[in-house]
Amino acid sequence: MKKRRPPRAWIAAARPPDPAELLGPRGLTAEVLCGELNDSAHLAPRGWRFYWNLLSDERKSRILSVIAARLSSVTVVLDRLLDPHNTAAILRTSEGLGVAKAHIVSHESQDALAHRRVTQDADKWLDVEMHPTGAQAARTLRERGYDVWAGHLDETAVLYTDLRADRPIALLFGNEHEGPSKETLAACTGTFRIPMAGFTQSFNVSVAAGIALAQVTAGRRARLNAPGDLPEEQRVELQQRFTLLAARLARRLKSSP
């Protein structure tokens, strides 16, 4: 049986993304990050199309422009980060830059509950895939066609501005104190560095991730000559997800005193 293709009609309403303003869906970020919008069960029975028809034209256009700017060919790997605030900051930055998916390796000292508290908010609009080790994450991504570059200071590290954008690329950031393990580095394509012009010896990992990801996402979009690269089926899936997020936000605002 021939697989049914998702409808294309929704694409017509999309406002072309402004290259100078590739941000997340306005009106959703703060509310979703706080982790208080967990009423999916109350919304699902009616279906996402019901709530889509209730959205304003401006909100529809904004959601579709965000979807159009999503990149699957740029991703980030967070390898055993110890500070949950760094993890949360990088996930939020990744989503804001249009990255569609992040990969995480939990630190050995973090229990499962603590890790869920870090990731449960972001994965409402940013897909998160877990891996047992940094090396396994690097190998898996390379098998999927990504070049995996680890942020690490060594003699062979290339400047982050010299990372090639002609292939899917993953940036790996290791533990704040130890960096990536030797096994992880061996599994990567190579290493990159961000030059330091001041007395400070290194950037905070969340800052380094923001600097490098901004460079790489811009380079990838220039190479693609397009704001995003998601296939149509994934765009429709995101439209459904963001529609329900918008509906949950509306319910919360309506119920507020």
Secondary structure as a PSIPRED ss2 file (coil, helix, strand):
# PSIPRED VFORMAT (PSIPRED V4.0)

   1 M C   1.000  0.000  0.000
   2 K C   1.000  0.000  0.000
   3 K C   1.000  0.000  0.000
   4 R C   1.000  0.000  0.000
   5 R C   1.000  0.000  0.000
   6 P C   1.000  0.000  0.000
   7 P C   1.000  0.000  0.000
   8 R C   1.000  0.000  0.000
   9 A H   0.000  1.000  0.000
  10 W H   0.000  1.000  0.000
  11 I H   0.000  1.000  0.000
  12 A H   0.000  1.000  0.000
  13 A H   0.000  1.000  0.000
  14 A C   1.000  0.000  0.000
  15 R C   1.000  0.000  0.000
  16 P C   1.000  0.000  0.000
  17 P C   1.000  0.000  0.000
  18 D C   1.000  0.000  0.000
  19 P C   1.000  0.000  0.000
  20 A C   1.000  0.000  0.000
  21 E C   1.000  0.000  0.000
  22 L C   1.000  0.000  0.000
  23 L C   1.000  0.000  0.000
  24 G C   1.000  0.000  0.000
  25 P C   1.000  0.000  0.000
  26 R C   1.000  0.000  0.000
  27 G C   1.000  0.000  0.000
  28 L C   1.000  0.000  0.000
  29 T H   0.000  1.000  0.000
  30 A H   0.000  1.000  0.000
  31 E H   0.000  1.000  0.000
  32 V H   0.000  1.000  0.000
  33 L H   0.000  1.000  0.000
  34 C C   1.000  0.000  0.000
  35 G C   1.000  0.000  0.000
  36 E C   1.000  0.000  0.000
  37 L C   1.000  0.000  0.000
  38 N C   1.000  0.000  0.000
  39 D C   1.000  0.000  0.000
  40 S H   0.000  1.000  0.000
  41 A H   0.000  1.000  0.000
  42 H H   0.000  1.000  0.000
  43 L H   0.000  1.000  0.000
  44 A H   0.000  1.000  0.000
  45 P H   0.000  1.000  0.000
  46 R H   0.000  1.000  0.000
  47 G C   1.000  0.000  0.000
  48 W H   0.000  1.000  0.000
  49 R H   0.000  1.000  0.000
  50 F H   0.000  1.000  0.000
  51 Y H   0.000  1.000  0.000
  52 W H   0.000  1.000  0.000
  53 N C   1.000  0.000  0.000
  54 L C   1.000  0.000  0.000
  55 L C   1.000  0.000  0.000
  56 S C   1.000  0.000  0.000
  57 D H   0.000  1.000  0.000
  58 E H   0.000  1.000  0.000
  59 R H   0.000  1.000  0.000
  60 K H   0.000  1.000  0.000
  61 S H   0.000  1.000  0.000
  62 R H   0.000  1.000  0.000
  63 I H   0.000  1.000  0.000
  64 L H   0.000  1.000  0.000
  65 S H   0.000  1.000  0.000
  66 V H   0.000  1.000  0.000
  67 I H   0.000  1.000  0.000
  68 A H   0.000  1.000  0.000
  69 A C   1.000  0.000  0.000
  70 R C   1.000  0.000  0.000
  71 L E   0.000  0.000  1.000
  72 S C   1.000  0.000  0.000
  73 S C   1.000  0.000  0.000
  74 V E   0.000  0.000  1.000
  75 T E   0.000  0.000  1.000
  76 V E   0.000  0.000  1.000
  77 V E   0.000  0.000  1.000
  78 L E   0.000  0.000  1.000
  79 D E   0.000  0.000  1.000
  80 R C   1.000  0.000  0.000
  81 L C   1.000  0.000  0.000
  82 L C   1.000  0.000  0.000
  83 D C   1.000  0.000  0.000
  84 P H   0.000  1.000  0.000
  85 H H   0.000  1.000  0.000
  86 N H   0.000  1.000  0.000
  87 T H   0.000  1.000  0.000
  88 A H   0.000  1.000  0.000
  89 A H   0.000  1.000  0.000
  90 I H   0.000  1.000  0.000
  91 L H   0.000  1.000  0.000
  92 R H   0.000  1.000  0.000
  93 T H   0.000  1.000  0.000
  94 S H   0.000  1.000  0.000
  95 E H   0.000  1.000  0.000
  96 G H   0.000  1.000  0.000
  97 L C   1.000  0.000  0.000
  98 G C   1.000  0.000  0.000
  99 V E   0.000  0.000  1.000
 100 A C   1.000  0.000  0.000
 101 K E   0.000  0.000  1.000
 102 A E   0.000  0.000  1.000
 103 H E   0.000  0.000  1.000
 104 I E   0.000  0.000  1.000
 105 V E   0.000  0.000  1.000
 106 S C   1.000  0.000  0.000
 107 H C   1.000  0.000  0.000
 108 E C   1.000  0.000  0.000
 109 S C   1.000  0.000  0.000
 110 Q C   1.000  0.000  0.000
 111 D C   1.000  0.000  0.000
 112 A H   0.000  1.000  0.000
 113 L H   0.000  1.000  0.000
 114 A H   0.000  1.000  0.000
 115 H H   0.000  1.000  0.000
 116 R H   0.000  1.000  0.000
 117 R H   0.000  1.000  0.000
 118 V H   0.000  1.000  0.000
 119 T H   0.000  1.000  0.000
 120 Q C   1.000  0.000  0.000
 121 D C   1.000  0.000  0.000
 122 A H   0.000  1.000  0.000
 123 D H   0.000  1.000  0.000
 124 K H   0.000  1.000  0.000
 125 W C   1.000  0.000  0.000
 126 L C   1.000  0.000  0.000
 127 D E   0.000  0.000  1.000
 128 V E   0.000  0.000  1.000
 129 E E   0.000  0.000  1.000
 130 M E   0.000  0.000  1.000
 131 H C   1.000  0.000  0.000
 132 P C   1.000  0.000  0.000
 133 T C   1.000  0.000  0.000
 134 G H   0.000  1.000  0.000
 135 A H   0.000  1.000  0.000
 136 Q H   0.000  1.000  0.000
 137 A H   0.000  1.000  0.000
 138 A H   0.000  1.000  0.000
 139 R H   0.000  1.000  0.000
 140 T H   0.000  1.000  0.000
 141 L H   0.000  1.000  0.000
 142 R H   0.000  1.000  0.000
 143 E H   0.000  1.000  0.000
 144 R C   1.000  0.000  0.000
 145 G C   1.000  0.000  0.000
 146 Y C   1.000  0.000  0.000
 147 D E   0.000  0.000  1.000
 148 V E   0.000  0.000  1.000
 149 W E   0.000  0.000  1.000
 150 A E   0.000  0.000  1.000
 151 G E   0.000  0.000  1.000
 152 H C   1.000  0.000  0.000
 153 L C   1.000  0.000  0.000
 154 D C   1.000  0.000  0.000
 155 E C   1.000  0.000  0.000
 156 T C   1.000  0.000  0.000
 157 A C   1.000  0.000  0.000
 158 V E   0.000  0.000  1.000
 159 L E   0.000  0.000  1.000
 160 Y H   0.000  1.000  0.000
 161 T H   0.000  1.000  0.000
 162 D H   0.000  1.000  0.000
 163 L C   1.000  0.000  0.000
 164 R C   1.000  0.000  0.000
 165 A C   1.000  0.000  0.000
 166 D C   1.000  0.000  0.000
 167 R C   1.000  0.000  0.000
 168 P C   1.000  0.000  0.000
 169 I E   0.000  0.000  1.000
 170 A E   0.000  0.000  1.000
 171 L E   0.000  0.000  1.000
 172 L E   0.000  0.000  1.000
 173 F E   0.000  0.000  1.000
 174 G C   1.000  0.000  0.000
 175 N E   0.000  0.000  1.000
 176 E C   1.000  0.000  0.000
 177 H C   1.000  0.000  0.000
 178 E C   1.000  0.000  0.000
 179 G E   0.000  0.000  1.000
 180 P C   1.000  0.000  0.000
 181 S C   1.000  0.000  0.000
 182 K H   0.000  1.000  0.000
 183 E H   0.000  1.000  0.000
 184 T H   0.000  1.000  0.000
 185 L H   0.000  1.000  0.000
 186 A H   0.000  1.000  0.000
 187 A H   0.000  1.000  0.000
 188 C C   1.000  0.000  0.000
 189 T C   1.000  0.000  0.000
 190 G E   0.000  0.000  1.000
 191 T E   0.000  0.000  1.000
 192 F E   0.000  0.000  1.000
 193 R E   0.000  0.000  1.000
 194 I C   1.000  0.000  0.000
 195 P C   1.000  0.000  0.000
 196 M C   1.000  0.000  0.000
 197 A C   1.000  0.000  0.000
 198 G C   1.000  0.000  0.000
 199 F C   1.000  0.000  0.000
 200 T C   1.000  0.000  0.000
 201 Q C   1.000  0.000  0.000
 202 S C   1.000  0.000  0.000
 203 F C   1.000  0.000  0.000
 204 N C   1.000  0.000  0.000
 205 V H   0.000  1.000  0.000
 206 S H   0.000  1.000  0.000
 207 V H   0.000  1.000  0.000
 208 A H   0.000  1.000  0.000
 209 A H   0.000  1.000  0.000
 210 G H   0.000  1.000  0.000
 211 I H   0.000  1.000  0.000
 212 A H   0.000  1.000  0.000
 213 L H   0.000  1.000  0.000
 214 A H   0.000  1.000  0.000
 215 Q H   0.000  1.000  0.000
 216 V H   0.000  1.000  0.000
 217 T H   0.000  1.000  0.000
 218 A H   0.000  1.000  0.000
 219 G H   0.000  1.000  0.000
 220 R H   0.000  1.000  0.000
 221 R H   0.000  1.000  0.000
 222 A H   0.000  1.000  0.000
 223 R H   0.000  1.000  0.000
 224 L H   0.000  1.000  0.000
 225 N C   1.000  0.000  0.000
 226 A C   1.000  0.000  0.000
 227 P C   1.000  0.000  0.000
 228 G C   1.000  0.000  0.000
 229 D C   1.000  0.000  0.000
 230 L C   1.000  0.000  0.000
 231 P C   1.000  0.000  0.000
 232 E H   0.000  1.000  0.000
 233 E H   0.000  1.000  0.000
 234 Q H   0.000  1.000  0.000
 235 R H   0.000  1.000  0.000
 236 V H   0.000  1.000  0.000
 237 E H   0.000  1.000  0.000
 238 L H   0.000  1.000  0.000
 239 Q H   0.000  1.000  0.000
 240 Q H   0.000  1.000  0.000
 241 R H   0.000  1.000  0.000
 242 F H   0.000  1.000  0.000
 243 T H   0.000  1.000  0.000
 244 L H   0.000  1.000  0.000
 245 L H   0.000  1.000  0.000
 246 A H   0.000  1.000  0.000
 247 A H   0.000  1.000  0.000
 248 R H   0.000  1.000  0.000
 249 L H   0.000  1.000  0.000
 250 A H   0.000  1.000  0.000
 251 R H   0.000  1.000  0.000
 252 R H   0.000  1.000  0.000
 253 L H   0.000  1.000  0.000
 254 K H   0.000  1.000  0.000
 255 S H   0.000  1.000  0.000
 256 S C   1.000  0.000  0.000
 257 P C   1.000  0.000  0.000
